[in-house]
């Protein structure tokens, strides 16, 4: 994904990270790897975890060294860059005070880092064959857990409700159908069909919530507004408090 972003946007956004390859993470690195990198054991083969290595300018946290005027300028740059992302159908999804920085050595040049949660288009991640309903639910669930809670768009909570509702109804439906026993096959099929039809209105509503409220490019701008309010409040609080 990052390679595509870099190739498409490097002419408009020269500070975007450039992918240069992958590197293996040593076994036990910081004791927090998501996969084991041991010699393996019975039922758990040895494996290697790799990370994507990028080349990017250094950036500093936006703190007391930034004036209110410069902060406004930084967020104007952020809005402009988010519009460029949206124009190429990229949804950043992870705006927070750690990923939005200033270029080291500058007073107000924006530097966006960490593109690991970026999504392009509305397709399911990595699986074009995923059914539309399943892809919609997976996308909504992924959107709601990708952003930082403090800067999460309001609609993400509605999308998450749709996901929970969908999963609950599907589980109930599976349980109802599995409990149909001791009757003829024709009766079982008829009752299973009726159970599905009874759940359809709720399933449609859940799917609509998940679809309408997830993966909207404007959500990045909403998160940016929350981030700006957060940073303005931090600059307004005396350092001794």
Number of C-alpha atoms within 10 A of each C-alpha: 12 19 12 11 19 18 12 13 16 14 10 11 14 11 20 23 22 18 18 11 11 12 12 11 14 14 17 12 9 8 8 9 13 7 13 18 18 14 11 11 8 6 6 10 11 13 13 14 15 13 10 12 13 16 12 15 14 13 19 17 16 22 15 14 11 17 15 14 9 14 22 15 15 23 19 14 16 20 16 12 17 20 18 15 21 17 11 14 15 20 25 23 28 25 26 21 17 13 16 23 21 22 19 15 10 10 15 21 19 24 24 20 18 16 17 13 16 16 20 18 14 16 15 19 14 7 9 10 9 14 10 12 15 12 19 24 26 16 22 27 20 17 25 24 14 16 20 15 12 12 22 25 26 12 18 24 17 19 27 23 18 27 24 16 19 22 15 12 17 15 11 14 17 13 11 14 16 11 11 15 10 8 9 10 11 9 13 17 14 11 15 19 12 12 16 17 12 12 15 13 11 15 22 14 14 23 21 17 25 31 21 16 21 26 27 21 19 14 21 25 20 16 23 25 17 17 20 19 12 16 19 16 10 14 18 11 10 8 8 4 4
